[in-house]
Amino acid sequence: MIDCNKILAIAEREIEGTDLFTVSCKCSPMNEVELLIDSDTAVSIEQCINLTRKIEAEFDRDVEDFQLTVASAGIGEELKNIRQYRKLIGSSVEVLLKSGVKILAKLDAADESGITISYTEKQAVEGKKRKVEVEVVNTYSFEEIKYTKEYLDFK
């Protein structure tokens, strides 16, 4: 069976010095390998093809047969890397907390301890009959978050 750690090590070595970075690597028992990469700017098809060729050149197909897919982390994918969070600062995100609360918000900050998001919500204000929209800013640790995804609003 192909070792994902070896695939990741080769990929890291090949993309060193670029704005590309690895997100995840999954290996199935059938030797189907999926390597997800991302970039601080954009990932091109040519970059995926070149990385695939460089990784495949490190293995002997006569010894072990495998299927390798190198792809860009998609828009609807969960964020797994702090660089992905930092890339999306100022953008809209969907955050699902482990408590079950889903929040659509703007990502204001991200570091190793967690994220800061801002959003508007209607809250009861003393002296007002109706709820008023209030700007809310919250910080959540990664332990509180089930997932975070980039959110695209098509309205």
C-alpha positions in Angstrom: 0.0 0.0 0.0 1.2 3.5 -0.9 2.3 5.6 2.1 0.6 9.0 2.3 3.4 10.4 4.3 5.8 9.6 1.5 3.5 11.3 -1.0 3.2 14.4 1.3 7.0 14.5 1.7 7.6 14.5 -2.0 4.9 17.1 -2.6 6.2 19.4 0.1 9.7 19.1 -1.4 8.5 19.8 -4.9 6.4 22.9 -4.0 8.9 24.4 -1.6 9.6 28.0 -2.6 6.2 28.5 -4.3 2.9 29.8 -2.9 1.5 26.3 -3.1 0.9 24.2 0.0 -0.6 20.7 0.7 -4.0 20.5 2.4 -4.5 16.7 2.7 -3.6 13.3 1.3 -5.9 10.3 1.4 -4.9 6.7 0.4 -7.5 4.0 -0.1 -6.8 0.2 0.3 -7.1 0.0 -3.5 -4.0 2.4 -3.8 -6.1 5.3 -4.9 -4.3 8.4 -3.7 -5.9 11.9 -3.6 -3.6 14.8 -2.8 -5.3 18.2 -2.3 -3.2 21.3 -2.7 -4.0 25.0 -2.4 -2.3 28.3 -3.0 -2.2 31.8 -1.5 -3.4 33.0 -5.0 -4.7 30.3 -7.4 -3.9 26.7 -8.4 -3.7 26.0 -12.1 -4.3 22.7 -13.9 -0.7 22.9 -15.1 0.6 23.0 -11.5 -1.5 19.9 -10.7 -0.2 18.1 -13.7 3.5 19.0 -13.0 3.2 17.9 -9.4 1.5 14.6 -10.4 4.4 13.9 -12.8 7.0 14.7 -10.2 5.4 12.4 -7.6 4.9 9.6 -10.1 8.5 9.7 -11.1 9.5 8.9 -7.5 7.7 5.5 -7.6 8.2 2.3 -9.6 4.9 1.2 -11.2 6.3 -2.4 -11.6 6.6 -2.6 -7.8 3.4 -1.0 -6.8 0.5 0.1 -9.0 -1.5 3.2 -7.8 -3.8 5.9 -9.1 -2.8 9.4 -8.2 -5.1 12.4 -8.3 -3.6 15.9 -7.5 -6.3 18.5 -7.2 -7.0 21.9 -5.9 -9.1 22.2 -2.7 -12.6 23.1 -3.8 -14.6 26.1 -2.7 -17.1 23.9 -0.9 -14.4 22.0 0.9 -13.8 22.3 4.7 -10.8 24.4 5.6 -8.1 22.2 7.1 -5.0 24.4 7.1 -4.3 27.8 8.8 -3.0 29.1 5.5 -6.5 28.5 4.0 -8.1 30.5 6.8 -5.6 33.4 6.3 -6.3 33.4 2.6 -10.0 33.9 3.3 -9.6 36.8 5.7 -12.2 39.4 4.6 -14.3 36.8 2.8 -17.7 35.2 3.8 -17.5 31.9 5.5 -19.9 29.3 6.9 -19.0 28.1 10.3 -20.6 25.1 12.0 -20.0 25.0 15.7 -19.8 21.7 17.6 -22.9 22.9 19.5 -24.9 22.7 16.2 -25.1 26.4 15.6 -24.4 27.4 11.9 -23.1 31.0 11.3 -22.7 32.8 8.0 -20.1 35.5 8.7 -17.1 37.5 7.5 -13.8 36.0 8.5 -11.9 38.9 10.3 -8.8 37.1 11.7 -7.3 33.6 12.0 -4.3 32.3 14.0 -3.2 29.0 15.5 -5.7 29.4 18.4 -8.8 30.1 16.4 -10.8 32.5 14.3 -12.6 35.8 14.7 -15.8 36.4 12.7 -18.3 39.2 12.4 -21.9 39.1 11.4 -25.2 40.9 12.0 -28.1 39.4 14.0 -31.4 40.7 15.3 -31.3 41.2 19.0 -33.9 42.6 21.5 -32.8 46.1 22.6 -34.3 47.6 25.8 -36.8 50.3 25.0 -37.5 49.1 21.4 -40.5 47.1 20.4 -38.8 45.3 17.6 -35.5 43.5 17.4 -32.7 45.6 16.0 -29.9 44.3 13.7 -26.6 44.5 15.7 -23.1 43.8 14.5 -21.6 40.9 16.4 -17.9 40.0 16.6 -17.0 36.6 18.1 -13.8 34.6 18.5 -14.0 30.8 18.5 -11.2 28.3 19.2 -10.7 25.5 16.7 -11.9 23.1 19.4 -15.4 24.7 19.3 -15.6 24.5 15.5 -16.8 21.4 13.6 -16.0 22.9 10.2 -15.5 26.1 8.3 -16.1 26.5 4.6 -15.9 29.4 2.1 -19.4 30.7 1.5 -20.4 32.1 -1.9 -23.6 34.1 -2.0 -25.3 34.0 -5.4 -28.0 36.5 -4.5 
